[in-house]
Amino acid sequence: MAVKHTPTQEVHKGVKGGTTGCGFNTNEHSNHWVNSNEKITCAKNGCK
């Protein structure tokens, strides 16, 4: 599953309401995160 950060359009590994593969908490500014089926674009360790 992937989650997209709408302000940056970056797609991370994870789901809304949790933590991304690289450690972002999607509960902070939750309106900036949407569940997505897009390809993961984050190159940080844990997402790539």
C-alpha positions as semicolon CSV with decimal commas, in nm:
position;residue;x (nm);y (nm);z (nm)
1;M;0,000;0,000;0,000
2;A;0,114;0,354;-0,067
3;V;0,027;0,691;0,082
4;K;0,070;1,021;-0,103
5;H;0,179;1,350;0,055
6;T;-0,036;1,599;-0,136
7;P;0,173;1,919;-0,087
8;T;0,487;1,756;-0,235
9;Q;0,313;1,490;-0,452
10;E;0,561;1,236;-0,309
11;V;0,435;0,878;-0,270
12;H;0,556;0,680;0,033
13;K;0,523;0,318;0,148
14;G;0,257;0,293;0,419
15;V;-0,106;0,381;0,489
16;K;-0,289;0,692;0,609
17;G;-0,328;0,686;0,986
18;G;0,011;0,530;1,055
19;T;0,378;0,579;0,977
20;T;0,543;0,570;0,635
21;G;0,834;0,339;0,558
22;C;1,081;0,626;0,606
23;G;0,924;0,741;0,935
24;F;0,673;1,019;0,861
25;N;0,371;1,017;1,095
26;T;0,065;1,049;0,869
27;N;-0,151;1,146;1,168
28;E;0,026;1,484;1,182
29;H;-0,137;1,711;0,921
30;S;-0,357;1,415;0,821
31;N;-0,530;1,628;0,555
32;H;-0,195;1,629;0,366
33;W;-0,200;1,248;0,323
34;V;-0,415;1,028;0,097
35;N;-0,406;0,653;0,035
36;S;-0,282;0,584;-0,315
37;N;-0,217;0,304;-0,563
38;E;0,057;0,503;-0,737
39;K;0,419;0,390;-0,765
40;I;0,629;0,483;-0,460
41;T;0,846;0,784;-0,542
42;C;1,020;0,835;-0,206
43;A;1,388;0,739;-0,229
44;K;1,450;0,738;0,148
45;N;1,548;0,421;0,331
46;G;1,239;0,222;0,427
47;C;1,025;0,343;0,136
48;K;1,241;0,252;-0,164
